[in-house]
Structures are given as C-alpha cells and as structure tokens.
Amino acid sequence: MTTDLLTGRELLQLYAARTGPTQALRGVDVSVVSGRISAITGPSGSGKSTLLAVLALRERPAGGELRHRGRLVSSLSRRELQRLRRRDIGWVAQRPTHSLFPQLDARAQLTQMAQLRRVRVDADAALAEVALTSRATSRPATMSGGEQQRLAVAAAGVGPPALLIADEPTAELDDESAALVLRLLRARADAGSAVVLATHDARAIAAADTVLRLRHGVLSGEHAAGQDRTVSIDGLGRLQLPEEALPLFPTGRAVVTVVNNHVELHPPA
C-alpha cells in the first residue's frame, strides 16, 4: 500500500545573489509516496538539489506549504526537525564522503546509523548487498569513489528509513555498481520507504516509478510508469509545456480552443 509521506504545495525557495534574490523553486507542487521511487530530473540549475534539500527537511522553504504525514513542517521546532531527520530520513549527498563518518570503517558506519535511528542492523548482510564484504574494516578515505557511494547508500538505507533521498547516486558508477545501488533502493522502497532521487542518469530514471521534470525551478512535467505523461498546471492556470513542444510557439503565445471537453493549443496565425 502506498501513502503520501510528504506533500508540498506552491513551494518557493530563494537564495541571495549579487544581483538580488534568486528563485531556485517557483511554486512547485509535489507528493512523495511511501513504497515508490521518484526520480527528479532536469538540466543543471533547474532546482533539483534544492528540492531534495527541502524534502529532506534540511532547508525550510521560503514560501508554500510542506506537510510531513499531514503535519505542517513550518509548525515543527528545530529539535523536532532534527529528530525527524535523524530517525526518519536517509540522506545521500552528491559527494558520498559528505554522508559518511570519516573516522569509522564500513561496518561501523552501519552500526552507528542503526544506533542513531534506534534500530538493529545486520551490518555484514547490508555490506554484502552492495558488494562491500571485503571492505568491512576499511575507512572511506581508503575506498574508491564507487565504493564510497555504495557505502553511503547502504548507510542511508539502514532501518529502513521512512524517506531515503539521494542526490545523483549513480552518476559516477559503472553499470555493475549502479545496478547494485538501484537494486538496494528498490529493496528499500519495497520495504515501505519513500525513495527520491535527483538524477541525470537514464539507468536511474528507468528504475523509477515516477519521474518529475524540473525546468527553471518549475515542475514542467510528471510521468508515472504505465501511465501517460502529464504536464503541470499551477493554481493560476499556467501550463508547463514539454521542451519538445516549445519550438512550435516561438512567439511565446498560443491560441487556446476548448472543444468537446478537451483543450487544443495552436500557434497564432
């Protein structure tokens, strides 16, 4: 059974820039569902990493509404947010070393995460899932980048957590390592976790149940496995056309006709 773990409505996020505030997210609506893998795609600068940070409760949105299990995140205290992040959310940064304890070996990474989440873990079995049995007593600094990434995903998935978020988890992995990571993420989703990835990787996109496409901080489209692709219409009625349709409207204008309960768009004559 799938349920909405997180829901965001009209999410905004601003960052300071020399030229003034920059909008990284501009009214994004999103639902994060337990038991499913969601992939967030889009070009660099589209807002993928920002949206991950907001969903992981690492950043508070500048505007809009974010709910966790139906409760407004804005109503949570700093201590409550910290407790949620520690116990319920697994985080894999784009650089895996940012998700690992540098002083701990691979086995201790997993047992430490289990202690923080107050769960039990078979560390050796978890390492075997990502082909790191031989590296059980190795620290991150002695591992290859691919080994670090696999370890970071294994550590984030201990529990499993209610929410597992990963920023480009397969981008620099060979096919064999990527397959191991995606298999682990699927296992965590099958165990009930909501899994969210930001990715450019076609392998990760193909493994997802739902694909969300961002463009310039706006949700431009959504596709669920086995369903037609949809595009986003915000609360003001603004429609986000897919990129391949944009050349049909070079003036940025369209003629709209409603015919028999469906809408047709045409370039102006």
FENDA-V976297 format. One record per helix or strand of 2 or more residues. SS is the DSSP state (H for helix, E for strand). FROM is the first residue (numbers start at 1). TO is the last residue. If there is no record, write none. Layout:
SS	FROM	TO
SS	FROM	TO
//
This chain:
E	4	15
E	22	33
E	37	41
H	48	55
E	63	68
E	71	72
H	73	75
H	78	88
E	89	92
H	96	99
H	106	117
H	123	129
H	133	135
H	140	142
H	145	156
E	163	167
H	175	190
E	194	198
H	202	207
E	210	215
E	218	224
H	243	249
E	255	259
E	262	266
//
